[in-house]
Amino acid sequence: MSQTKNPLPDKHYIKEDNKASHLAGSMMEVPDIFSAFSKLPLRERIEQFKQQLSETYLFLLNGAPETKELSDEACQERFLDEYQISLDRLKDNISATKCKNIICHSLPTTHSTEVSNLFPVAFMWIVCADLLEQHGFHENAWSSLIEFKNIEHQLGQALATEEKLQKKAYSQKAGRQAYKDYSNLKYSFINLLRNSPPIGGWKTLESAAHELAEKVLAEHENSEHRAIYSIKKEKVETKLNTWLRDVNGECRAAYDENAAKHR
């Protein structure tokens, strides 16, 4: 029995993008993307989405301390093992929900609850689609893929939110460290000592600290460190003097490089 022809038009026409006068305004025939994608076989779609999910799995493992040392090849092998084991469990009449719970417990524990809950669901929808396709239940397999795409979208949003929170936490941690040793003030001071000396060079340690305290404070006020800690000009000047008195320190070295040469 011959297969019914795909009812979607497979061609689309757009204006020719050519400055030649004889082609100006003519129409060019191109494949229609909707028709093209509708013709992709079910098996090809399953393998495509399976590959996408394996990349997400790699991202989850690389982002966890207990698995970040694994190579990409080892992560891929682990994904395929988990996938085949889940497929075999379904064939042994173990429910997809039970399989999903097992996958949930096998994931790294450092990710958000939402990510940890969504990934096993997306994983099992692909496995279900795979098994359904193998047994000829193509409509059911397509339904499973639709559910997968819905969960995959939610998973992508959850991963993006998690990444933002991780970056924020890292920034706050860096800020707390800067507050602990005032490193952002020190680096501003070193830069100003080297790049903003008066004509003839710095005359004394005290004058350098006094003249640059306000500039160092201004750079702090205009940086992200301001949200972590506040500091007054008097304390800034005190810190600058302390750093300059350390004869082996970076600030003293920057001062000496640009100090006035006394005869």
N, C-alpha and C positions, 0 to 999 in steps of 0.2 A: 504494500500500500504506500503510495507516494506521500511525502510529508507536505502538509499545507504550507503554502508560501507565507512568509512573514508579512503581515499586513502593513508594517511600518515603512514609509518611504525611505529608501536607503541613500538618497542623494539630496544635497542642499546646494543652493546657488547663491554666490556672492559676487559683488562687483569686482572686476579685474583691477588689481592694484598695479597699474602700468601707465607710465606717462606717454607711451607711444600713442600718437593721435588715432591710429586705426584701431587700437584696442580700448581706448578710453570709453568707459561706460558699458563695456561688454560684460557678460556674466560668465563666471567660472564655476564648473561643477566640482563639488567636493563631497566626500562621504559624510553622511549625517551621523553625528555622534550618538544620538539616541538609538537609532537603528543598529549601529555597530555594537554598542554595549549590550543591547537586548539579545544579540546573537551569541554572546559568550556562553559556552557550555557550562552546565551546573558544576561539573567536576573541576573545571578551570577556576571557577569562582571560589569553590571551597579551598583549593590549593592556594589561591591568591590571598584570601582572608586568613588562612592558616599561617602563611608567611608573615603577614602583617602582625598577627598576634605573637609570633615567635620573636619579632623585633621588640615588641612591648615587654615580653618576658625577659629578654636580654637587658633592657633598660631597668627593669625591676631588680634583677640580680646585681647589675653593676652599681646600683644606687644603695646597696646594703653592705654594711661592714663585713658580715660573715660570708658574703659571696662575691665581693668586688674583685677579688684576686683571680677569679675564674676567667679563662680565656673565652673569646667569643665562640670558638668551636666547642668548648666544654658546655657553655650555656645552651647552644643549639642542640647538642646531643642530649642534654638534660630535658629540654623542652620536648624533643621527639620521643624520649623515653616515657615522660609523663603522659604525652598524647596517646601513645600506643597502649599504655597500661589502662588508661581511661576507656579507650575503645574496647579493649578486651573485657573490662569489667561490665560494660553495657551488654556485650555479647553473652556474658555469664549471668545476665538477668539481674545485675546490680543497678539500682535506680540512678538516673543522672543526678538527682539531688544528693544522694550518698557520695557519688564521685566528686561532685562539686565541693562538698565539705572536706573531702580528703585533700583535694588540691589546695583549698584554703589553708589547711594546716601545714602544707609543704612550702608555702611562700615565706620569704624573709619577713621578720616581724617589725621592721623599721618603717614600713610605709603606713600611710593613714588608713583608718578603718574603712573609709569609703573605697579606696583603691584595693585594699585587701578583700573587700566583699565583691566588688564589681569584676575583677579579673577572672576569678573562677567561674562566674556566670557566663562571661563572654567565651571563655575557654570551652565550657561544656556545650554551648550552643553550636560551636564549630564541630565538636566531636559528634554531637547528635546529627547534624546535617550530613556529616561524612557517612555515618552508619546508615542513615535513611537512604542516601543516594546509592550506597552499595546494594541495598535490598530493593531498589527500584521505586521507592516512595519519593518521587521527585517533587511533587507539590509540597509534601511535608518538609522536605529538605529545604526548599525555597523559603518556607515559612520560618524555619529555624535560622536561616541566614538573615532574614529581616530582623528577627529578634537579636541576633548577634550585632548587626549594624547599629541598632538602637542602644544596646549596652556599650558597644565600642565608643560611641559618641559620648556617653556619660563618663566612661573610663578616661577618655582623652581630657575632658574637662576637669575631672578629679586629679589627674596627673599634673595638669597645668597649675591648678590651685596648690597642690602639694609642693611643686617646684618654687612657686612664689613664696610660700611660707618658709621653705628651706633657705632661700636667698635672704629673706628678712631676718631669720634667726642667725645666719652667718654674719650679716651686716651688724646686728646687735652685739654679737659676740666680739667682732672686731672692734666695735665702738667701745665696749667695756674694757678691752685690752688697751685701747688708746687712752682711755681714762685712767687706767691703772698706772701707766708709765708716761702719760702725756706725750706719746711719741709723735702725734700729729703736730704739736707745738714745737717739739725739738726739730723736726724736719723742716718746718717753716722757718725756724730761726737759722738753721744751717744754710738754707737757700738764700735768705736775706743777707746773712753775713758775707756770703760769697758774691752775691749779685747786686747788692745795694750799699756798698761802702761809700763813705763820704770822700771827697777829693783829698788825696793824700793818705787815705786809709783810716782805720779805726784808731783813735788816740788812746783810749783806756777801755778796760773790760766793762767798767761801770757805765761809761757813756754809750757803749754799744748796746748793752742790755736796756738802758733807759730809752734810747732812740728807737729801738726796734720793738719794744714791748707792745706798743699800740698797733703796729702793723701785724705782728704775730696774732694778736687778739682779733684783729679784723678778719684775717684769713680763717681763723677758727670759727668766727661768727657766720661766715659765708660758706661753711662746709657742712657735711652731714654729721660731723662730730658734735655740733651744737645741740642736736636733739638728744645726745647721750649724756653730756655734762656741760655745765656752765662754769665759768671762771672769771674772776675780776682781774683788771689790769695790774693791780698791785701784786697779786699772786703770780701772774705771768712774769712780771719783771723779776720777782724773787727766784722763780725757776730758771730764768735765763742766766742770772748771776751765778746760781749754783752750778749750772752746766759749764759756764765759762771758767769756773775755778778748778774744774777737773782737768788737770794739765794733760791727761792722756785721752780725754774725751773727744768726740767728733766735733762738738761745738767749739772747743778751744782750738782744734786744728784749723777749722774754717776761719776763726778769728785771726790766728797767727798768719795765715796765708794772705790776709788782707789788712794787717795792722800797719799803722804808720811806722815808717823807718826813722828811728831817732838817731841823730848823729852824736 
